[in-house]
Amino acid sequence: MLRDDALYGRWAVAAYFFANGFVTGSWAPEIPVLVARFSLSETALGLLIVVFGVGAVLAMPVCGYLIGRYGSRPVARITGVLCCLSLIGIGAAPGIPFVVPALFFFGAMLGSMDVAMNSNAVVVERRLQKAIMSSSHGFWSLGGFAGAGLGGLMVENWGHVAHIAVVTVFSLVLVLVTMPLLIAENRPAVKAEGGRGGFPRSALVYVTGVIALFCMMPEGAVLDWAALYLQQEMGADYFTASLPFTAFAGVMAVMRFLGDGVRNRLGAVKTMRISAGVACIGMLGAGLASTPLLATLAFALAGLGVANMVPIVFSAAGNQPGISPAAGMSVATTIGYSGILFAPSLVGFIAEHTGFAPVFLGFSVLLAVVLLMADLVRPADGISPQPAPST
C-alpha cells in the first residue's frame, strides 16, 4: 500500500513539475508584450528581471525553513496554488509601479514552488527507492515547451490577457486535481550538518556550485532574451520569436527523459563532457545565426546539451565526500539558481550596448569551461537510492 501511495505521489509531483514549467514557459511570450506595453529598454527590462530574481532568492530559504518545520507536502500545496495565480498581477498591471511587486510575487512563487516540488520528489525517491529526479525535471521542461509554444499562438491571436487567463485556469486545475495524491515525509527533514555557520568546509562543493552556475546561466538567458533576440535583431513576429525557447525546452524535455539511461551507460563525467560540447556548439550557432530558423535550430541543439548537465551537477554536489547530501545540494542550488535568476539582467545591460549575438557567443565560452571542468562531477557516479525514513 505504501508503494502504491508512492506511485500516485510520483505522478502527482510530476504534475507539479509540469505546472511549474508551464507557468514559467508562458512567461517567455509575455516578455515582448511587456516591453511593448510599457516601452521598456533592455536595461529597464533587465532591472525588472532582477526584481523577479530577488523575489525568488528571498522566498527560497523561507520555503526551505517551512519545509523543514512542516514537511514538503503542505508547503507544495500552498505554493502550487499561489504560483498558478502569480501571472495575473503582471497581466493586469496598469503601470510600472504595479509591475514591480507583481514580478516580485511571480518570482517568489515560482521559486517557492520549485523548492517544494523538488523536496517532495526526494520524498518519492526514498519511498520508491529509485531515482525519479531527472524525469521529474523532464516534466518541467515539457511544461515549459507547452507553455512557450501555445503561449506564442495565444498572445498572437487572442492577446496577453486571454493568454494569462488560460494559463492560470489550466495550471490551477492541474495542481488542485493532483494535490491530494502528494505524499508526505514520515518526519520533517532535519537541518543538514556542515562546517562553521552551517556551510561546508570543502572547497570542491563550491566549485561544483560554480559549474552549476555556468550550466544554468544559458537556460535563463534563452528563457528571458531569445524571443527579443529574434524579434528585434531578425524581425520575427511574436509567434516566431517564441519558437527558440519552445524548441530549447522541448528538446531538453525529451533528453531529460532519456538522461538516466545515457548516464548509467556512459558515466557522469563522459555524459557531462558530451553534453557540454553539444551545448557549446548550440550557443555558438545561436550567436552566429543569420535567420530565425537557424537561431531556433541552434537553440534546440543547445537544449539537447544543457538537458542533463544540471541534474549531473546536483548529483555530484549531493554526493561530495565528507559532507552531507543536504549541505552539498544547498550550496550548488543557491549558486546555480543565482545564474538563472540574476544573469539575465546582466544580459540586458550588455545587449543594449552590443546586441544579443555577442552575449550568446559569450555563453558558448562558459559552456566550454564546463567541458574542461567535467572531471569534477565524478562524485555523481556514487549516487544511490535511499530508503524511506522509518516511523
C-alpha positions as CSV (number, residue, x, y, z in Angstrom):
1,M,0.0,0.0,0.0
2,L,2.8,2.4,0.8
3,R,4.4,1.7,-2.6
4,D,1.0,2.3,-4.3
5,D,0.8,5.7,-2.5
6,A,4.3,6.5,-3.6
7,L,3.5,5.6,-7.2
8,Y,0.5,8.0,-7.1
9,G,2.7,10.6,-5.4
10,R,5.3,10.1,-8.2
11,W,2.7,11.2,-10.8
12,A,1.4,14.0,-8.6
13,V,4.8,15.5,-8.2
14,A,5.3,15.1,-12.0
15,A,2.1,17.1,-12.5
16,Y,3.5,19.8,-10.2
17,F,6.8,20.0,-12.2
18,F,4.7,20.2,-15.4
19,A,2.5,23.0,-14.0
20,N,5.6,25.0,-12.8
21,G,7.3,24.6,-16.2
22,F,4.0,25.6,-18.0
23,V,3.7,28.8,-16.0
24,T,7.5,29.5,-16.5
25,G,7.3,28.8,-20.2
26,S,4.2,31.0,-20.5
27,W,6.2,33.9,-19.2
28,A,8.5,33.8,-22.3
29,P,5.9,35.1,-24.9
30,E,4.7,37.7,-22.3
31,I,8.1,39.4,-22.2
32,P,7.9,41.1,-25.7
33,V,4.3,42.1,-24.8
34,L,5.6,43.7,-21.5
35,V,8.2,45.6,-23.5
36,A,5.7,46.9,-26.0
37,R,3.1,47.8,-23.3
38,F,5.5,50.0,-21.3
39,S,8.1,50.9,-24.0
40,L,10.9,49.2,-22.0
41,S,14.6,49.3,-23.0
42,E,16.8,46.2,-22.5
43,T,18.3,47.8,-19.3
44,A,14.8,48.5,-17.9
45,L,13.6,45.0,-18.6
46,G,16.8,43.7,-17.1
47,L,16.1,45.6,-13.9
48,L,12.6,44.2,-13.7
49,I,14.0,40.7,-14.1
50,V,16.3,41.5,-11.1
51,V,13.1,42.1,-9.1
52,F,11.8,38.7,-10.3
53,G,15.1,37.2,-9.2
54,V,15.1,38.9,-5.8
55,G,11.6,37.6,-5.1
56,A,12.7,34.0,-5.9
57,V,16.0,34.2,-3.9
58,L,14.3,35.7,-0.8
59,A,11.5,33.2,-0.9
60,M,13.6,30.0,-1.5
61,P,15.2,29.9,2.0
62,V,11.9,30.8,3.7
63,C,10.3,27.9,1.8
64,G,13.2,25.6,2.9
65,Y,12.6,26.6,6.5
66,L,8.9,25.9,6.2
67,I,9.6,22.5,4.6
68,G,11.9,21.6,7.5
69,R,9.3,22.6,10.0
70,Y,6.1,21.3,8.4
71,G,7.2,18.9,5.6
72,S,7.2,19.3,1.8
73,R,3.5,18.3,1.1
74,P,1.7,21.2,2.8
75,V,4.2,23.7,1.5
76,A,3.9,22.3,-2.0
77,R,0.1,22.5,-1.9
78,I,0.1,26.2,-0.8
79,T,2.9,27.4,-3.1
80,G,1.5,25.4,-6.0
81,V,-1.8,27.3,-5.9
82,L,-0.2,30.7,-5.4
83,C,2.3,30.0,-8.3
84,C,-0.6,29.3,-10.7
85,L,-2.2,32.6,-9.8
86,S,1.0,34.6,-10.0
87,L,0.9,35.7,-13.6
88,I,-2.4,37.6,-13.1
89,G,-0.8,40.6,-11.5
90,I,1.6,41.1,-14.4
91,G,-1.1,40.9,-17.0
92,A,-3.4,43.3,-15.1
93,A,-0.8,45.8,-14.0
94,P,-1.7,49.3,-15.4
95,G,1.8,50.7,-14.9
96,I,5.4,50.0,-13.9
97,P,4.7,50.7,-10.2
98,F,2.3,47.8,-10.3
99,V,4.6,45.6,-12.5
100,V,7.4,45.7,-9.9
101,P,5.5,44.0,-7.0
102,A,3.7,41.7,-9.4
103,L,7.1,40.4,-10.8
104,F,8.4,40.1,-7.2
105,F,5.5,37.9,-6.3
106,F,5.8,35.9,-9.5
107,G,9.4,35.2,-8.8
108,A,8.8,34.4,-5.2
109,M,6.0,31.9,-6.0
110,L,7.9,30.2,-8.9
111,G,11.0,29.8,-6.6
112,S,9.0,28.6,-3.6
113,M,7.1,26.0,-5.6
114,D,10.4,24.9,-7.2
115,V,11.9,24.2,-3.8
116,A,8.8,22.5,-2.5
117,M,8.3,20.2,-5.5
118,N,12.0,19.2,-5.7
119,S,11.8,18.4,-1.9
120,N,8.7,16.3,-2.4
121,A,10.4,14.5,-5.4
122,V,13.1,13.4,-2.9
123,V,10.5,12.0,-0.6
124,V,9.1,10.0,-3.5
125,E,12.6,8.7,-4.5
126,R,13.2,7.5,-1.0
127,R,9.8,5.8,-0.7
128,L,10.2,4.1,-4.1
129,Q,14.0,3.5,-3.6
130,K,14.8,4.6,-7.1
131,A,15.7,7.9,-8.8
132,I,13.0,10.0,-10.5
133,M,14.6,13.4,-10.4
134,S,15.8,13.5,-14.0
135,S,12.4,12.6,-15.4
136,S,10.7,15.0,-13.0
137,H,12.7,17.8,-14.5
138,G,11.8,16.3,-17.9
139,F,8.1,17.1,-17.0
140,W,9.2,20.6,-16.1
141,S,10.8,21.0,-19.5
142,L,7.7,19.5,-21.2
143,G,5.6,22.1,-19.4
144,G,7.9,24.8,-20.5
145,F,7.7,23.6,-24.1
146,A,3.9,23.6,-24.0
147,G,3.7,26.9,-22.2
148,A,6.0,28.8,-24.6
149,G,4.7,27.2,-27.8
150,L,1.0,27.6,-27.0
151,G,1.6,30.9,-25.4
152,G,3.1,32.4,-28.6
153,L,0.0,31.4,-30.5
154,M,-2.4,32.6,-27.9
155,V,-0.8,36.0,-27.5
156,E,-0.6,36.5,-31.3
157,N,-4.3,35.6,-31.8
158,W,-6.1,36.4,-28.5
159,G,-3.9,39.0,-26.7
160,H,-2.0,38.8,-23.5
161,V,-5.0,39.0,-21.1
162,A,-6.7,35.9,-22.6
163,H,-3.4,34.1,-22.6
164,I,-2.8,34.6,-18.9
165,A,-6.4,33.6,-18.1
166,V,-6.0,30.3,-19.9
167,V,-2.6,29.6,-18.3
168,T,-4.0,30.4,-14.8
169,V,-7.1,28.2,-15.2
170,F,-5.2,25.2,-16.7
171,S,-2.3,25.1,-14.3
172,L,-4.6,25.7,-11.3
173,V,-6.9,22.8,-12.2
174,L,-3.9,20.5,-12.7
175,V,-2.5,21.4,-9.3
176,L,-5.8,21.1,-7.5
177,V,-6.6,17.7,-9.0
178,T,-3.3,16.2,-8.1
179,M,-2.8,17.9,-4.8
180,P,-4.4,15.1,-2.7
181,L,-2.0,12.5,-4.2
182,L,1.2,14.2,-2.9
183,I,2.9,12.0,-0.3
184,A,4.4,13.3,3.0
185,E,7.6,12.6,4.9
186,N,7.3,10.3,7.9
187,R,9.0,13.1,9.8
188,P,10.2,16.6,8.9
189,A,13.6,17.0,7.4
190,V,16.4,17.8,9.8
191,K,18.9,20.5,9.4
192,A,21.9,19.3,7.4
193,E,25.3,19.4,9.0
194,G,28.1,21.4,7.5
195,G,31.1,23.5,8.5
196,R,31.2,26.6,10.6
197,G,27.9,28.5,10.4
198,G,26.3,25.6,8.6
199,F,28.4,26.0,5.5
200,P,30.5,23.0,4.2
201,R,34.3,23.4,4.5
202,S,35.1,21.5,1.3
203,A,36.2,23.9,-1.5
204,L,35.2,21.4,-4.1
205,V,31.5,21.7,-3.4
206,Y,31.7,25.5,-4.1
207,V,33.5,24.8,-7.3
208,T,30.7,22.4,-8.2
209,G,28.3,25.2,-7.5
210,V,30.1,27.4,-9.9
211,I,29.7,24.7,-12.5
212,A,26.0,24.7,-11.8
213,L,26.0,28.5,-12.3
214,F,27.7,28.1,-15.7
215,C,25.2,25.4,-16.7
216,M,22.1,27.4,-15.6
217,M,23.0,30.8,-16.9
218,P,22.4,29.9,-20.6
219,E,19.0,28.4,-19.7
220,G,17.9,31.7,-18.0
221,A,19.2,33.7,-21.0
222,V,17.2,31.7,-23.5
223,L,14.1,32.0,-21.4
224,D,14.3,35.7,-21.0
225,W,16.0,37.0,-24.1
226,A,15.8,34.6,-27.0
227,A,12.4,36.0,-28.0
228,L,13.6,39.6,-28.1
229,Y,16.8,38.5,-30.0
230,L,14.7,37.1,-32.8
231,Q,12.1,40.0,-32.7
232,Q,14.5,42.9,-32.5
233,E,17.5,41.7,-34.5
234,M,15.9,39.4,-37.0
235,G,12.4,41.0,-37.4
236,A,10.5,38.0,-36.2
237,D,6.8,38.2,-35.2
238,Y,5.5,37.2,-31.7
239,F,4.9,33.6,-32.7
240,T,8.3,33.1,-34.4
241,A,10.0,34.8,-31.6
242,S,8.5,32.3,-29.1
243,L,10.0,29.3,-31.0
244,P,13.6,29.4,-29.7
245,F,12.6,28.7,-26.1
246,T,9.9,26.3,-27.3
247,A,12.5,24.3,-29.2
248,F,15.1,24.6,-26.4
249,A,12.6,23.4,-23.7
250,G,11.1,20.7,-25.9
251,V,14.4,19.1,-26.9
252,M,15.6,19.4,-23.3
253,A,12.4,17.6,-22.1
254,V,13.0,14.6,-24.4
255,M,16.6,14.4,-23.4
256,R,15.9,14.6,-19.7
257,F,13.5,11.6,-20.0
258,L,16.4,9.7,-21.7
259,G,19.1,11.1,-19.4
260,D,19.2,8.5,-16.7
261,G,19.8,5.7,-19.3
262,V,22.5,7.7,-21.0
263,R,24.3,8.5,-17.8
264,N,24.1,4.9,-16.5
265,R,25.7,3.7,-19.7
266,L,28.4,6.3,-20.1
267,G,29.0,7.6,-16.6
268,A,28.6,11.1,-15.3
269,V,31.9,12.5,-16.5
270,K,31.7,11.4,-20.1
271,T,28.0,12.4,-20.3
272,M,28.9,15.8,-18.9
273,R,31.7,16.2,-21.5
274,I,29.5,15.3,-24.4
275,S,26.6,17.4,-23.1
276,A,28.8,20.5,-22.5
277,G,30.3,20.1,-26.0
278,V,26.9,19.9,-27.7
279,A,25.6,22.9,-25.7
280,C,28.7,24.9,-26.5
281,I,28.2,24.3,-30.3
282,G,24.5,25.2,-30.0
283,M,25.1,28.5,-28.3
284,L,27.9,29.3,-30.7
285,G,25.5,28.7,-33.6
286,A,22.8,30.8,-32.0
287,G,25.2,33.8,-31.7
288,L,26.3,33.4,-35.3
289,A,22.8,32.7,-36.8
290,S,21.6,35.0,-39.6
291,T,17.9,33.9,-39.7
292,P,15.2,33.0,-37.1
293,L,15.2,29.4,-38.4
294,L,18.9,28.9,-37.9
295,A,18.8,30.5,-34.5
296,T,15.9,28.3,-33.4
297,L,17.7,25.1,-34.6
298,A,20.9,26.3,-32.7
299,F,18.9,26.9,-29.5
300,A,17.4,23.4,-29.9
301,L,20.9,21.9,-30.1
302,A,21.9,23.9,-27.0
303,G,18.9,22.5,-25.2
304,L,20.0,19.0,-26.2
305,G,23.3,19.6,-24.4
306,V,22.1,21.5,-21.4
307,A,19.3,19.0,-20.6
308,N,21.3,16.7,-18.3
309,M,24.1,19.0,-17.2
310,V,22.2,20.4,-14.2
311,P,21.0,17.0,-12.8
312,I,24.5,15.6,-13.0
313,V,26.0,18.7,-11.2
314,F,23.4,18.5,-8.5
315,S,24.0,14.8,-8.1
316,A,27.7,15.5,-7.8
317,A,27.1,18.2,-5.1
318,G,24.8,15.8,-3.2
319,N,27.5,13.1,-3.1
320,Q,30.6,15.1,-2.1
321,P,32.8,13.0,0.2
322,G,32.9,14.2,3.8
323,I,29.7,16.3,3.9
324,S,26.0,15.6,4.0
325,P,24.0,15.5,0.8
326,A,21.8,18.3,2.0
327,A,24.8,20.6,2.7
328,G,26.2,20.0,-0.7
329,M,22.9,20.4,-2.5
330,S,22.2,23.7,-0.7
331,V,25.4,25.2,-1.9
332,A,25.0,24.1,-5.5
333,T,21.4,25.1,-5.8
334,T,22.0,28.5,-4.3
335,I,24.9,29.3,-6.5
336,G,23.3,27.7,-9.6
337,Y,19.9,29.3,-9.3
338,S,21.5,32.7,-9.0
339,G,22.6,32.2,-12.6
340,I,19.1,31.6,-13.9
341,L,17.7,34.4,-11.8
342,F,20.2,37.2,-12.0
343,A,22.4,36.7,-15.1
344,P,19.6,37.7,-17.5
345,S,19.6,41.2,-16.0
346,L,23.3,41.5,-16.9
347,V,22.5,40.2,-20.3
348,G,20.0,43.1,-20.8
349,F,22.6,45.6,-19.9
350,I,25.2,44.2,-22.2
351,A,22.8,43.6,-25.1
352,E,21.7,47.2,-25.1
353,H,25.3,48.2,-26.0
354,T,26.4,45.2,-28.1
355,G,23.3,43.4,-29.3
356,F,22.3,39.9,-28.3
357,A,24.6,37.9,-30.6
358,P,27.8,38.6,-28.7
359,V,26.0,37.6,-25.5
360,F,25.1,34.1,-26.8
361,L,28.7,33.7,-28.1
362,G,29.9,34.5,-24.6
363,F,27.7,31.7,-23.1
364,S,29.4,29.3,-25.5
365,V,32.7,30.2,-23.8
366,L,31.2,29.4,-20.4
367,L,30.0,26.0,-21.6
368,A,33.5,25.3,-23.0
369,V,34.8,26.0,-19.4
370,V,32.3,23.4,-18.1
371,L,33.6,20.9,-20.7
372,L,37.1,21.4,-19.3
373,M,35.9,21.0,-15.7
374,A,33.8,17.9,-16.3
375,D,36.0,15.6,-14.3
376,L,34.9,17.4,-11.1
377,V,31.4,15.9,-11.4
378,R,32.8,12.4,-10.8
379,P,31.1,12.1,-7.4
380,A,27.8,11.9,-9.2
381,D,28.6,8.3,-10.1
382,G,28.3,7.5,-6.4
383,I,24.6,8.2,-6.2
384,S,22.4,5.5,-4.6
385,P,18.7,5.4,-3.8
386,Q,17.8,5.9,-0.1
387,P,15.0,4.0,1.6
388,A,12.2,5.9,3.2
389,P,12.8,7.1,6.8
390,S,11.4,4.9,9.5
391,T,8.5,5.9,11.6
